[in-house]
Amino acid sequence: MVASTSKQQSGSLKDFCSNKNHMIPSLLVNCVNALDKYRLDFQGIYRINGQGSQVQKLLKELKGSKEIVNLDKILKYDTETITGCIKAFLKEIRDPLIPLYLFEDFYQACDSELDFKIHDAILKLPKPHQDTLIYMFGHWNRVVINSEKNLMTLENLAYCLAPTVVGIYMEKDIKIDAVGEEIEKQIKIMRRLLSMPQKYWQHFIENSQEGQKSFQNSVFYI
């Protein structure tokens, strides 16, 4: 089997985390801070691609530091550059946010109507992936909440982000129909996770045994 997409790997998610309590790359925190405060109303957020050179410029700036920066340093870039930076970073890391080896666990959980199965699947993630997934889906849920203004419905966002967030395996000689089925599974996982309400993700944050104070600390909001 081979990974569904080839990527220029830039290290594991853990390599970009600086805090042992909330293991979330500061690059993502910086970008999400800017988007959550000022850009959630942007039409086509996450759908419209940023200019490649600008995305790479911001990516390089933020990957070089594990610090939370002043928002002005992020907001000088347009919205599609900031979201492009998030997507580029998640594509480059060694393992997808939902790793390949947990694809079936997440698919079975998301194919069920029982929320506790999703909870169990999330708890199987390595801590950097678990913390980052919770943080990012809290943000993406806020994008969906603002869909009347940004025109990014749950379905639109699922299609845009599934290939970046959900890792899958593909056989080398896989048939086109089978490829389509696997992609639909990716989207189904993304759709189900996006459908979880904000309070669901907040519950994870508030009940984190190690990171309760860290998640709620003002380091996330400058």
C-alpha positions, 0 to 999 in steps of 0.5 A: 500500500502507498499513501494517498498523496505524496508530500514533502515531509517536514517533520512530525507534528510534535517537532513543532510543539513547544508546550508539554501541556497543550501540544499544538504548533504555534504556527497553527495557533498564530494563524487561527488567532488571526482568522478567529478574530478578524477573518471568519466572515471572509467569503470562500475561507479555506476554499480560495487558494492563496498565492503560492509564493505568499503562502510559502513566505508566511509558512517559512516565517512561522515554522522558524519559531515556536512563539506566539506572535503579534497578530499584526504580523499575520494580518498583513497577509490576506485571508487565503494566504493564512488559510493556505499556510494552515493547509500547507503545514498540515500537508507537509507534516510526516503523518496527517492530523488523522494518521493513516493507521487510525483511518479505519478507527475514525471511519467506523466511529464516524459511520456510527451515530454514537458520539462516544465512539468518536470520543474513543477514536480521538483518545487513540491519537498521539497527544500532539495530534489529539490536542491539535485536532481538538483545537483545529476542529473548534476553529473549523466549527466556528467557520461553519457557524459563520457560513451565512457570511463566509458561504462555507457550509459544513459540506463545502468545508468537508470537501476542502479539508478532508484530503489534508486532514484525513490520511488514507492508504491506496493500493498501487493498482487501485481502480478508479471506483475504489479511489472514489470510495476511499475519498468519500470515506475521507469526506464522511469522517470530516463531515461527521467531525465538523457536525460536532457542536462547539461545546463538544470540543470545549468539553475536551479542552475543559477536561484535559487532565494535563492541559486544562489551564494551558488551553484556557490560558491567554497565550492563545489569544493576543 
